[in-house]
Amino acid sequence: MNKTYETVVVGIENHIAHVKMNNPSKANAMTPAFWTEFPQAIDELDANPEVRVVIVSGEGKHFTAGLDLTMFAGIQQKMTGKGDQGRIREDFRREILRMQDAFTALERCRKPVIAAIHGACVGGGIDLISACDMRYCAEDAYFCVKEIDIAIVADVGTLQRLPKIIADGVARELAYTARKMGGKEAEQVHLVNKCYTTYEEMMSEVFKTAQLIAAKSPLAMRGTKEMLNYTRNHTIEDSLNYVATWNAAMLMSNDAVEAAMSSMQKREAKFEN
């Protein structure tokens, strides 16, 4: 199954969805259409019972160059236009919240989301991958929190999520300097789980990881992601209480029975979508 939007292409095979940003002539820059189509694609995959794991990558030479500069110019023009400044700025705030939600959709998705990164991952690209469950890259990848270079504060998730993934000081260095971080360094600071020599090797290994995830209980996977996301923003006490409540409701599932039976019978487990 494949579905093509203006800015992304979605394929589904063997319970694995592959979302490819598809604007290679502009290094997958995030045009106005992207901010509508990308979360729509993710929400549809979340609702699709056939899908158990999602991979996000970029078509062409780069993962993404981030926000399309013509879109940024349009925003600046709108902000300096005529009209009531209070209303203009309230409308702009709503637009920022909409853009934030485009990547929060990755966290909201009940299935694990894996980012597979090569080439440039700049600006909005960092916002995107920070909202994914796991990140892998090819050696040619480089990462840049670019917003400080155009005199704005990164506002679509990087400053909120990145310090929870890598050391706070490293996150601040990247945000304050806009320097490029290569793939090997990204692995060293744990921005990515692993850096592979080539794009082809990375994609092969990412699909192997996705296959391992897709073979597990979809219900247990949904709960595991829910707990990890909840724990990040809550106390241990609150999180223990939540997981106790979750398992009290979800533990007695067909998946639990199938997992036990397949283990005893020494066969591969078969779980419902």
N, C-alpha and C positions, 0 to 999 in steps of 0.2 A: 504494500500500500504506500502510495506517495501522494503528497499534496504540496502544491506550489503556490506561494504567495508572491507578492512583488519583491520582498526583501529576504524571505527565508524559504527553504525547501525542507519538507518533513518526510522522512521515510520510516516505515515500521516493518520490522522483520524479527521473528522469533522473540516476541515480547520486548524488543529493544527499539526505542524511537531515536532517530538521528535527526537533529535539527541543525541545518547548515545555514549560516548567514550567507546570503547570496547576492552580494553587490561587489564582486571582485574588481571591477574597473575603478572603484573608489575605495579599495582596500576595506570593503565591508563597512564603510562609514554608516552611521546610524541616522538615516533620513527620517523625515516626519512619518512616513508610512511604517517604518520599523517599529516605532514606539506603540503603534496600534497592533501590528501583525505579530510581533514577537510574543507579547503576553497572551494574545488570542491563541496562538499555536500551543503555548505551554499549558494554558487552561484546558484546551481541548484534549491534550495528552493526559492531563491529570484526570479528566473525566472518562477517558477511554480505558475500559477494564482489561483490554488486551495488552496494554503497555505496563511494564513493570520497572523500567529504568530508562532514563533519557540521557543522550549524549549531545552536547552542544559544541559545534566547531565552526570554522570559517572556510568558505570557498576561496580558491585562489592562493595568492602568496602570503596572505596575512589573516590572522584571527579577526581583528577589527582595529581600525584607526580611531574609533570612538565617535563622538558627536560630529555629524556632518557640519562643516563650517558655514555652509550657506544657511542651514537652519539656525545656527548661532547668530549669524548676521541678521536674520529675520527677527529673532527674539530681541536683539538690541534695538532694531528699528522700531519695533512695536513698543518697547519700553520708553523710547524717547518721543513717541508720537503725541498728538494732541488728544485732549480729553482729560477727564478727572483722574488725577494721579493715584488716588486711593483705589479707585476701581481697576485701573490698569494693573496695579501691583497686586491686588487681591486676585485678579484673574491669572497673573503670572505665577503666584503661589500655588494656585490650583493646578496649573500646568506642570510645575515641579513635582507636586504630589502624584500626578498621573504618571510621570516618567519614573518616579521612584517605584510605583506599583508595578511597572513593567518588569522590574527585576525582583521585586518581592514575590512575584508570581513563581519564581524559581524555588523560593523557600516554602511558599504555600502549596506547591505541587507535592502530592503525597508520595510520589515516587522519587528515589534518589536521582540527582542530576549531576552528571560528570562533564566538566569542561576539558576539551582537548585543544591545546593552544599551540599555534606555530606563528612565526613572524611577529608582527606588531600586535601588542595588546595594550592599547593606549586609552587614557581617559575613561570614557564610558565602558571600555572593555574591562577595566579593573572593577568598576561597579558591578558588571555582569558576573564575572568569575567569583567575586567575593560572596555572591548569593548562592553559588553552587555548593553541592555537598563535598565534591572532591575536584581537584585540579591536577592535570598532567600536562607536560609540555614537551616540545621538541627542542633540541639544542639551539636552533636558530631563533627561538622565541625571545622577545624582550618585553619588559613591562615598564610602564611609565604612568605615574599619576600626574597628568599633564596640566591640570586645571590652573595651578599656580602660575604657569607661564603665560596664561591669557588673563591673569589678574582676576580670577574668580575662585570661590570656595567650592570644592567638589561637593555636589549636593544630591547625588542619586544613590548613595550607599557606601562608597569607598571609606569615608572617614568614620562611619559607624561600624562597618563589618571588618575592615582590614586589621585593626588592632586586636581583634578577637581571633585572628588567624595566625598572624606573625607577631614578633615582639613589638611592643609599643614604640620603642625607640626607633626601630627599623621602619615601622609604618610612618612615623613622624618625619624621618629623614626623606623617605620617598615623597611624601606630601609637600614638604618644605622646599625640596630641591628640584623636583621633577626629573631627576636623573634616571637613566635607563638601567634596569636590572636585567641581566642576561638569564638564560634558562638555567644554567648550572648554579648561579647564585640563588635563584628562586627556589631551587631544590634545597640548598643549604639552609635557607632561612625558613623552610617549610611552607612557603607560599604554594608550592606544588608538591604533590606526593612523590613524583619522580620525573626526572628529565631524561628523555630518550634521545639517541643520536640523530635519528631522522624522523620526519613526519610519518612515513610509512610504518616504522617500528612503533611509534607512539599510538597510531590508530589501531594497529593490530593488538597491542597490549591493552588499550582502553576497551576494545570490544571483548577481550577475554575477561576483563574485570566485570564488564556489564553482563556477560553471560553468567558469571558466578552469582551476581545479584539477582538476575532474572530467574534463577533456579530455586531461590528461597521462597518462603511463604510471603505472598504479597501483603497479607494482613499484618504479620509480624514486622515486615519491613516498614510498613506505614507507621506502626507504633514506635519503632526504633528511631525513625527520623523525627517523629513528633517529640519524643523524649529528649533527643539531642538538641533540637532547636529550643525547647522549653528550658532545658538546664542551662543553656548559654546565658539566659537572661533572668534566671531565678535562683534562689538559694537552694542548697542541697536539701534542706528540710522540705521546702515546697515541692521540689522535683521528686523526692522520694514519695511524698504523699500523692502526687499526680500519677506516677507510674503504678502505685498500688491500686488506685482507682481504675486506671486504664486496664490493668490485667484482671481485676475483678470483673470487668465487663467483657473483655475480649479473649481471655485465656482459654476458655472452653470452646474452641473452634474446631472445625473439621481439619484445619491445617495442623493443629497440634496432634490430632489423632493420626493423620497421615504421616507426619514426621516420625512419630513413635513406631508406627507399623513398618514403614520403609526401612528404618534403622534395624529393627528386629529381623526383617526379612532380607536384609542386605541388598536392597534395590534402590534405585533412584526415586526420590519423592516426586509425586505428581500433584501439584496444587491447583486449585481453582483460580480463575482470574479474579 
